[in-house]
């Protein structure tokens, strides 16, 4: 009985870790700063190996609860920056 529960919980955790994250990130709206970040990021992406995908990237401003977190990527070309 206990082994069966452990196996079910284990597979549930594995399936959840492999799925796309459904995380809500409260963004900060600052048009001027967002424009600046997007412009600078596009300049960096132009010289990267993903230059051909530069238009797909979306950058969002977030106030993270910890100051040591500078940014995080959640996939699908979405990057959240502090």
JODA-V404798 format. One record per residue. N is the residue number from 0. SS is DSSP state (H for helix, E for strand, C for the rest). Layout:
n:N ss:SS
n:N ss:SS
This chain:
n:0 ss:C
n:1 ss:H
n:2 ss:H
n:3 ss:H
n:4 ss:H
n:5 ss:H
n:6 ss:H
n:7 ss:H
n:8 ss:H
n:9 ss:H
n:10 ss:H
n:11 ss:H
n:12 ss:H
n:13 ss:H
n:14 ss:H
n:15 ss:H
n:16 ss:H
n:17 ss:H
n:18 ss:C
n:19 ss:C
n:20 ss:C
n:21 ss:C
n:22 ss:C
n:23 ss:C
n:24 ss:C
n:25 ss:C
n:26 ss:E
n:27 ss:C
n:28 ss:C
n:29 ss:C
n:30 ss:H
n:31 ss:H
n:32 ss:H
n:33 ss:H
n:34 ss:H
n:35 ss:H
n:36 ss:H
n:37 ss:H
n:38 ss:H
n:39 ss:H
n:40 ss:H
n:41 ss:H
n:42 ss:H
n:43 ss:H
n:44 ss:H
n:45 ss:C
n:46 ss:C
n:47 ss:C
n:48 ss:C
n:49 ss:C
n:50 ss:H
n:51 ss:H
n:52 ss:H
n:53 ss:H
n:54 ss:H
n:55 ss:H
n:56 ss:C
n:57 ss:E
n:58 ss:E
n:59 ss:E
n:60 ss:E
n:61 ss:E
n:62 ss:C
n:63 ss:C
n:64 ss:C
n:65 ss:C
n:66 ss:C
n:67 ss:C
n:68 ss:C
n:69 ss:C
n:70 ss:E
n:71 ss:E
n:72 ss:E
n:73 ss:C
n:74 ss:C
n:75 ss:C
n:76 ss:C
n:77 ss:E
n:78 ss:E
n:79 ss:E
n:80 ss:E
n:81 ss:C
